[in-house]
Amino acid sequence: MRFSGFFTALYIHFATSEPWFVYPDVRPVLERWQQLGIDLGVLSNFDSRLYSVLEALDLRQFFTSITISTEVGAAKPDLQIFTVLA
């Protein structure tokens, strides 16, 4: 397989739930925090595939904001990404 084909396959693979793992205690904690009215957000240096990953892992509903470095134009630890609300 050529690099471009490999890269494309790998890129698509990491947009799915398959390469990711959610620890068993995560969902109950997120559900509890949601019941308590605690707003949670994601601040990530990942890219827009994060939306599909969170959906595939059935976690998207727990976050009121998602801030992604590729959409903001700044990555952690740059202060700019911490000052943007998504």
PyMOL commands that place a pseudoatom at each C-alpha (Angstrom):
pseudoatom trace, name=CA, resn=MET, resi=1, chain=A, elem=C, hetatm=0, pos=[0.000, 0.000, 0.000]
pseudoatom trace, name=CA, resn=ARG, resi=2, chain=A, elem=C, hetatm=0, pos=[1.302, 3.417, -0.858]
pseudoatom trace, name=CA, resn=PHE, resi=3, chain=A, elem=C, hetatm=0, pos=[1.645, 6.047, 1.840]
pseudoatom trace, name=CA, resn=SER, resi=4, chain=A, elem=C, hetatm=0, pos=[-1.311, 8.100, 0.595]
pseudoatom trace, name=CA, resn=GLY, resi=5, chain=A, elem=C, hetatm=0, pos=[-3.602, 5.070, 0.709]
pseudoatom trace, name=CA, resn=PHE, resi=6, chain=A, elem=C, hetatm=0, pos=[-2.285, 4.085, 4.124]
pseudoatom trace, name=CA, resn=PHE, resi=7, chain=A, elem=C, hetatm=0, pos=[-2.728, 7.611, 5.454]
pseudoatom trace, name=CA, resn=THR, resi=8, chain=A, elem=C, hetatm=0, pos=[-6.290, 7.821, 4.129]
pseudoatom trace, name=CA, resn=ALA, resi=9, chain=A, elem=C, hetatm=0, pos=[-7.235, 4.485, 5.688]
pseudoatom trace, name=CA, resn=LEU, resi=10, chain=A, elem=C, hetatm=0, pos=[-5.645, 5.461, 9.005]
pseudoatom trace, name=CA, resn=TYR, resi=11, chain=A, elem=C, hetatm=0, pos=[-7.305, 8.879, 8.955]
pseudoatom trace, name=CA, resn=ILE, resi=12, chain=A, elem=C, hetatm=0, pos=[-10.727, 7.294, 8.408]
pseudoatom trace, name=CA, resn=HIS, resi=13, chain=A, elem=C, hetatm=0, pos=[-10.059, 4.628, 11.045]
pseudoatom trace, name=CA, resn=PHE, resi=14, chain=A, elem=C, hetatm=0, pos=[-9.430, 7.250, 13.745]
pseudoatom trace, name=CA, resn=ALA, resi=15, chain=A, elem=C, hetatm=0, pos=[-12.778, 8.903, 12.944]
pseudoatom trace, name=CA, resn=THR, resi=16, chain=A, elem=C, hetatm=0, pos=[-14.556, 5.783, 14.210]
pseudoatom trace, name=CA, resn=SER, resi=17, chain=A, elem=C, hetatm=0, pos=[-14.990, 4.323, 17.677]
pseudoatom trace, name=CA, resn=GLU, resi=18, chain=A, elem=C, hetatm=0, pos=[-12.823, 1.302, 16.927]
pseudoatom trace, name=CA, resn=PRO, resi=19, chain=A, elem=C, hetatm=0, pos=[-9.397, 2.630, 17.998]
pseudoatom trace, name=CA, resn=TRP, resi=20, chain=A, elem=C, hetatm=0, pos=[-10.737, 4.334, 21.121]
pseudoatom trace, name=CA, resn=PHE, resi=21, chain=A, elem=C, hetatm=0, pos=[-11.546, 2.952, 24.559]
pseudoatom trace, name=CA, resn=VAL, resi=22, chain=A, elem=C, hetatm=0, pos=[-13.915, 4.374, 27.180]
pseudoatom trace, name=CA, resn=TYR, resi=23, chain=A, elem=C, hetatm=0, pos=[-13.198, 3.135, 30.689]
pseudoatom trace, name=CA, resn=PRO, resi=24, chain=A, elem=C, hetatm=0, pos=[-16.213, 1.571, 32.434]
pseudoatom trace, name=CA, resn=ASP, resi=25, chain=A, elem=C, hetatm=0, pos=[-16.390, 4.274, 35.105]
pseudoatom trace, name=CA, resn=VAL, resi=26, chain=A, elem=C, hetatm=0, pos=[-16.591, 7.156, 32.612]
pseudoatom trace, name=CA, resn=ARG, resi=27, chain=A, elem=C, hetatm=0, pos=[-20.260, 6.938, 31.603]
pseudoatom trace, name=CA, resn=PRO, resi=28, chain=A, elem=C, hetatm=0, pos=[-21.660, 6.726, 35.173]
pseudoatom trace, name=CA, resn=VAL, resi=29, chain=A, elem=C, hetatm=0, pos=[-19.586, 9.740, 36.206]
pseudoatom trace, name=CA, resn=LEU, resi=30, chain=A, elem=C, hetatm=0, pos=[-20.646, 11.758, 33.161]
pseudoatom trace, name=CA, resn=GLU, resi=31, chain=A, elem=C, hetatm=0, pos=[-24.283, 10.834, 33.789]
pseudoatom trace, name=CA, resn=ARG, resi=32, chain=A, elem=C, hetatm=0, pos=[-23.994, 11.882, 37.423]
pseudoatom trace, name=CA, resn=TRP, resi=33, chain=A, elem=C, hetatm=0, pos=[-22.393, 15.197, 36.578]
pseudoatom trace, name=CA, resn=GLN, resi=34, chain=A, elem=C, hetatm=0, pos=[-25.098, 15.793, 33.979]
pseudoatom trace, name=CA, resn=GLN, resi=35, chain=A, elem=C, hetatm=0, pos=[-27.794, 15.071, 36.604]
pseudoatom trace, name=CA, resn=LEU, resi=36, chain=A, elem=C, hetatm=0, pos=[-26.114, 17.593, 38.899]
pseudoatom trace, name=CA, resn=GLY, resi=37, chain=A, elem=C, hetatm=0, pos=[-26.277, 20.218, 36.150]
pseudoatom trace, name=CA, resn=ILE, resi=38, chain=A, elem=C, hetatm=0, pos=[-22.513, 20.459, 35.704]
pseudoatom trace, name=CA, resn=ASP, resi=39, chain=A, elem=C, hetatm=0, pos=[-21.624, 21.783, 32.247]
pseudoatom trace, name=CA, resn=LEU, resi=40, chain=A, elem=C, hetatm=0, pos=[-18.714, 19.954, 30.673]
pseudoatom trace, name=CA, resn=GLY, resi=41, chain=A, elem=C, hetatm=0, pos=[-16.653, 20.786, 27.632]
pseudoatom trace, name=CA, resn=VAL, resi=42, chain=A, elem=C, hetatm=0, pos=[-13.937, 19.278, 25.502]
pseudoatom trace, name=CA, resn=LEU, resi=43, chain=A, elem=C, hetatm=0, pos=[-10.829, 21.242, 24.610]
pseudoatom trace, name=CA, resn=SER, resi=44, chain=A, elem=C, hetatm=0, pos=[-8.742, 19.249, 22.159]
pseudoatom trace, name=CA, resn=ASN, resi=45, chain=A, elem=C, hetatm=0, pos=[-5.804, 19.437, 19.791]
pseudoatom trace, name=CA, resn=PHE, resi=46, chain=A, elem=C, hetatm=0, pos=[-7.545, 16.793, 17.674]
pseudoatom trace, name=CA, resn=ASP, resi=47, chain=A, elem=C, hetatm=0, pos=[-9.450, 17.761, 14.521]
pseudoatom trace, name=CA, resn=SER, resi=48, chain=A, elem=C, hetatm=0, pos=[-13.097, 17.776, 13.454]
pseudoatom trace, name=CA, resn=ARG, resi=49, chain=A, elem=C, hetatm=0, pos=[-13.182, 13.961, 13.490]
pseudoatom trace, name=CA, resn=LEU, resi=50, chain=A, elem=C, hetatm=0, pos=[-13.653, 14.395, 17.232]
pseudoatom trace, name=CA, resn=TYR, resi=51, chain=A, elem=C, hetatm=0, pos=[-17.356, 15.057, 16.633]
pseudoatom trace, name=CA, resn=SER, resi=52, chain=A, elem=C, hetatm=0, pos=[-17.858, 11.690, 14.943]
pseudoatom trace, name=CA, resn=VAL, resi=53, chain=A, elem=C, hetatm=0, pos=[-15.734, 9.935, 17.564]
pseudoatom trace, name=CA, resn=LEU, resi=54, chain=A, elem=C, hetatm=0, pos=[-17.790, 11.359, 20.424]
pseudoatom trace, name=CA, resn=GLU, resi=55, chain=A, elem=C, hetatm=0, pos=[-21.001, 10.399, 18.601]
pseudoatom trace, name=CA, resn=ALA, resi=56, chain=A, elem=C, hetatm=0, pos=[-19.731, 6.882, 17.871]
pseudoatom trace, name=CA, resn=LEU, resi=57, chain=A, elem=C, hetatm=0, pos=[-18.747, 6.435, 21.512]
pseudoatom trace, name=CA, resn=ASP, resi=58, chain=A, elem=C, hetatm=0, pos=[-22.158, 7.790, 22.571]
pseudoatom trace, name=CA, resn=LEU, resi=59, chain=A, elem=C, hetatm=0, pos=[-20.528, 10.562, 24.608]
pseudoatom trace, name=CA, resn=ARG, resi=60, chain=A, elem=C, hetatm=0, pos=[-21.439, 13.721, 22.687]
pseudoatom trace, name=CA, resn=GLN, resi=61, chain=A, elem=C, hetatm=0, pos=[-24.546, 14.446, 24.765]
pseudoatom trace, name=CA, resn=PHE, resi=62, chain=A, elem=C, hetatm=0, pos=[-22.473, 15.002, 27.894]
pseudoatom trace, name=CA, resn=PHE, resi=63, chain=A, elem=C, hetatm=0, pos=[-20.628, 18.070, 26.581]
pseudoatom trace, name=CA, resn=THR, resi=64, chain=A, elem=C, hetatm=0, pos=[-22.081, 21.543, 26.224]
pseudoatom trace, name=CA, resn=SER, resi=65, chain=A, elem=C, hetatm=0, pos=[-19.071, 22.805, 24.294]
pseudoatom trace, name=CA, resn=ILE, resi=66, chain=A, elem=C, hetatm=0, pos=[-16.393, 21.355, 22.078]
pseudoatom trace, name=CA, resn=THR, resi=67, chain=A, elem=C, hetatm=0, pos=[-13.385, 23.446, 21.176]
pseudoatom trace, name=CA, resn=ILE, resi=68, chain=A, elem=C, hetatm=0, pos=[-11.010, 21.986, 18.606]
pseudoatom trace, name=CA, resn=SER, resi=69, chain=A, elem=C, hetatm=0, pos=[-7.634, 23.494, 17.812]
pseudoatom trace, name=CA, resn=THR, resi=70, chain=A, elem=C, hetatm=0, pos=[-7.989, 23.081, 14.045]
pseudoatom trace, name=CA, resn=GLU, resi=71, chain=A, elem=C, hetatm=0, pos=[-11.205, 25.122, 14.137]
pseudoatom trace, name=CA, resn=VAL, resi=72, chain=A, elem=C, hetatm=0, pos=[-9.855, 27.801, 16.467]
pseudoatom trace, name=CA, resn=GLY, resi=73, chain=A, elem=C, hetatm=0, pos=[-6.509, 28.188, 14.743]
pseudoatom trace, name=CA, resn=ALA, resi=74, chain=A, elem=C, hetatm=0, pos=[-4.543, 27.676, 17.946]
pseudoatom trace, name=CA, resn=ALA, resi=75, chain=A, elem=C, hetatm=0, pos=[-3.457, 24.582, 19.815]
pseudoatom trace, name=CA, resn=LYS, resi=76, chain=A, elem=C, hetatm=0, pos=[-2.726, 23.856, 23.447]
pseudoatom trace, name=CA, resn=PRO, resi=77, chain=A, elem=C, hetatm=0, pos=[-0.761, 25.234, 25.192]
pseudoatom trace, name=CA, resn=ASP, resi=78, chain=A, elem=C, hetatm=0, pos=[-1.383, 28.491, 23.241]
pseudoatom trace, name=CA, resn=LEU, resi=79, chain=A, elem=C, hetatm=0, pos=[-3.509, 30.769, 25.444]
pseudoatom trace, name=CA, resn=GLN, resi=80, chain=A, elem=C, hetatm=0, pos=[-5.822, 31.615, 22.519]
pseudoatom trace, name=CA, resn=ILE, resi=81, chain=A, elem=C, hetatm=0, pos=[-7.483, 28.191, 22.524]
pseudoatom trace, name=CA, resn=PHE, resi=82, chain=A, elem=C, hetatm=0, pos=[-8.389, 28.593, 26.196]
pseudoatom trace, name=CA, resn=THR, resi=83, chain=A, elem=C, hetatm=0, pos=[-10.156, 31.907, 25.585]
pseudoatom trace, name=CA, resn=VAL, resi=84, chain=A, elem=C, hetatm=0, pos=[-12.501, 30.692, 22.820]
pseudoatom trace, name=CA, resn=LEU, resi=85, chain=A, elem=C, hetatm=0, pos=[-15.953, 29.369, 23.672]
pseudoatom trace, name=CA, resn=ALA, resi=86, chain=A, elem=C, hetatm=0, pos=[-17.305, 26.815, 21.225]
for i in range(1, 86): cmd.bond("trace and resi %d" % i, "trace and resi %d" % (i + 1))
show_as sticks, trace
zoom trace
